[in-house]
Amino acid sequence: MVFRRDKRDKDVIMKLFSDYFEELLEKQSDYFKDDLIKGAYLIGAYSKSIINSSFTSEVSKENKTFEKWLSNQKIIAPNLKKIFNKANEFERKLKLGSATNSDLSQLITTHFCNEKSKSVSRYEISFAFIRGMNDYVKFKKDNQRSGENNE
């Protein structure tokens, strides 16, 4: 969690995705036992965060370049690092540095190991990536509903 000031100059506790993810790891440890699944999930969440942030970027309003680029990518193990690097590039170019984006980037570099795993199919990788995107949307919605701002 991070302390932050809101527009009314009040201290607000901001829940980060890492808090959400750590809770999820405890509840669903079997699902997340493979680092490739963790990586695909977190890169999906990070990608969704960058897509959302890009749309409100002060550098380029309503920017959809990363979203369009991502729609042409196969969500398979060899492409995960490429997707992460491209998302990170957009974070820097569009000046999207936020506590949420930094938190997600750190989670990925901590939990993601791009080793080949014989037990994980490309369908499972794709599913984990999409699940990460969807869970990020849910996470953001839940935090906004409680009056917190995670950007």
C-alpha positions as CSV (number, residue, x, y, z in Angstrom):
1,M,0.0,0.0,0.0
2,V,1.1,3.5,-0.7
3,F,0.1,6.7,1.0
4,R,-0.9,9.6,-1.3
5,R,-2.6,12.9,-1.1
6,D,-5.9,13.3,-2.9
7,K,-7.3,16.5,-4.5
8,R,-8.7,17.7,-1.2
9,D,-5.2,17.3,0.3
10,K,-6.2,14.3,2.4
11,D,-4.1,11.3,2.9
12,V,-5.4,8.3,1.0
13,I,-4.2,4.7,1.3
14,M,-3.8,3.4,-2.2
15,K,-3.9,-0.4,-2.6
16,L,-1.4,-1.5,-5.2
17,F,-1.8,-4.5,-7.6
18,S,1.1,-6.2,-5.8
19,D,-1.1,-6.4,-2.6
20,Y,-3.9,-7.9,-4.7
21,F,-1.5,-10.3,-6.4
22,E,0.0,-11.5,-3.1
23,E,-3.5,-12.3,-1.8
24,L,-4.3,-14.1,-5.0
25,L,-1.0,-16.1,-4.8
26,E,-2.0,-17.3,-1.3
27,K,-5.6,-18.2,-2.4
28,Q,-4.7,-19.9,-5.7
29,S,-1.1,-21.1,-5.2
30,D,-1.7,-24.2,-7.4
31,Y,-2.7,-22.1,-10.3
32,F,0.3,-19.8,-10.0
33,K,2.9,-22.5,-9.2
34,D,4.6,-22.0,-12.6
35,D,6.6,-18.8,-13.2
36,L,5.4,-18.7,-16.8
37,I,1.8,-18.5,-15.7
38,K,2.7,-15.8,-13.2
39,G,4.6,-13.9,-15.9
40,A,1.8,-14.1,-18.5
41,Y,-0.8,-13.0,-15.9
42,L,1.3,-10.1,-14.7
43,I,2.2,-9.0,-18.2
44,G,-1.5,-9.1,-19.1
45,A,-2.3,-6.8,-16.1
46,Y,0.6,-4.5,-16.9
47,S,-0.5,-4.3,-20.6
48,K,-4.0,-3.3,-19.5
49,S,-2.6,-0.7,-17.2
50,I,-0.5,0.8,-20.0
51,I,-3.5,0.7,-22.4
52,N,-5.6,2.6,-19.8
53,S,-2.9,5.1,-19.0
54,S,-2.1,5.7,-22.7
55,F,-5.6,6.8,-23.3
56,T,-5.2,9.6,-20.7
57,S,-1.6,10.4,-21.4
58,E,-0.7,14.1,-21.2
59,V,1.9,13.5,-24.0
60,S,-0.6,12.1,-26.5
61,K,-4.3,12.1,-25.5
62,E,-6.4,9.1,-26.4
63,N,-3.3,7.2,-27.6
64,K,-4.1,3.7,-28.8
65,T,-0.8,2.8,-30.4
66,F,0.1,0.1,-27.8
67,E,-3.4,-1.4,-27.8
68,K,-3.3,-1.7,-31.6
69,W,0.2,-3.1,-31.6
70,L,-0.8,-5.7,-28.9
71,S,-3.8,-6.8,-30.9
72,N,-1.4,-8.0,-33.6
73,Q,0.7,-10.1,-31.3
74,K,0.4,-13.8,-30.5
75,I,0.2,-14.4,-26.7
76,I,2.7,-17.2,-26.5
77,A,5.7,-17.8,-24.3
78,P,8.4,-16.5,-26.7
79,N,6.5,-13.2,-27.1
80,L,5.9,-12.4,-23.4
81,K,9.2,-10.6,-22.9
82,K,8.7,-8.6,-26.2
83,I,5.2,-7.5,-25.0
84,F,6.6,-6.5,-21.6
85,N,9.4,-4.5,-23.2
86,K,7.0,-2.8,-25.6
87,A,4.7,-1.9,-22.8
88,N,7.6,-0.5,-20.8
89,E,8.7,1.5,-23.8
90,F,5.3,3.1,-24.1
91,E,5.3,3.8,-20.4
92,R,8.5,5.8,-20.8
93,K,7.6,7.5,-24.2
94,L,4.2,8.6,-23.0
95,K,5.4,9.5,-19.5
96,L,3.0,7.1,-17.9
97,G,5.0,6.7,-14.7
98,S,2.6,6.0,-11.9
99,A,2.7,4.0,-8.7
100,T,0.5,1.3,-10.3
101,N,2.6,1.0,-13.5
102,S,5.9,0.9,-11.5
103,D,4.4,-1.6,-9.1
104,L,3.4,-3.9,-12.0
105,S,6.7,-3.6,-13.7
106,Q,8.5,-4.5,-10.5
107,L,6.2,-7.5,-10.0
108,I,7.0,-8.8,-13.5
109,T,10.8,-8.5,-13.1
110,T,10.5,-10.3,-9.7
111,H,8.2,-13.1,-10.6
112,F,8.7,-13.7,-14.4
113,C,11.2,-16.3,-15.6
114,N,11.0,-17.0,-19.3
115,E,12.2,-20.5,-19.1
116,K,10.5,-23.1,-21.2
117,S,8.0,-25.1,-19.2
118,K,6.9,-28.4,-20.7
119,S,3.8,-28.4,-18.5
120,V,2.3,-25.1,-19.7
121,S,0.5,-25.0,-23.0
122,R,0.2,-21.9,-25.2
123,Y,-3.5,-21.9,-24.4
124,E,-2.8,-21.7,-20.7
125,I,-0.3,-18.8,-21.3
126,S,-2.9,-17.0,-23.4
127,F,-5.6,-17.6,-20.7
128,A,-3.3,-16.3,-17.9
129,F,-2.5,-13.2,-19.9
130,I,-6.2,-12.5,-20.5
131,R,-7.0,-13.3,-16.9
132,G,-4.4,-10.7,-15.8
133,M,-6.0,-8.1,-18.1
134,N,-9.4,-8.8,-16.7
135,D,-8.3,-9.0,-13.1
136,Y,-6.6,-5.6,-13.5
137,V,-9.9,-4.1,-14.7
138,K,-11.7,-5.7,-11.7
139,F,-8.9,-4.5,-9.3
140,K,-9.1,-0.9,-10.6
141,K,-12.9,-0.9,-10.5
142,D,-13.0,-2.2,-6.9
143,N,-10.5,0.4,-5.8
144,Q,-12.3,3.3,-7.4
145,R,-15.6,2.1,-5.9
146,S,-14.0,2.4,-2.4
147,G,-12.8,5.9,-3.1
148,E,-9.2,5.0,-3.9
149,N,-7.3,6.1,-7.0
150,N,-4.7,3.7,-8.2
151,E,-3.2,5.7,-11.0
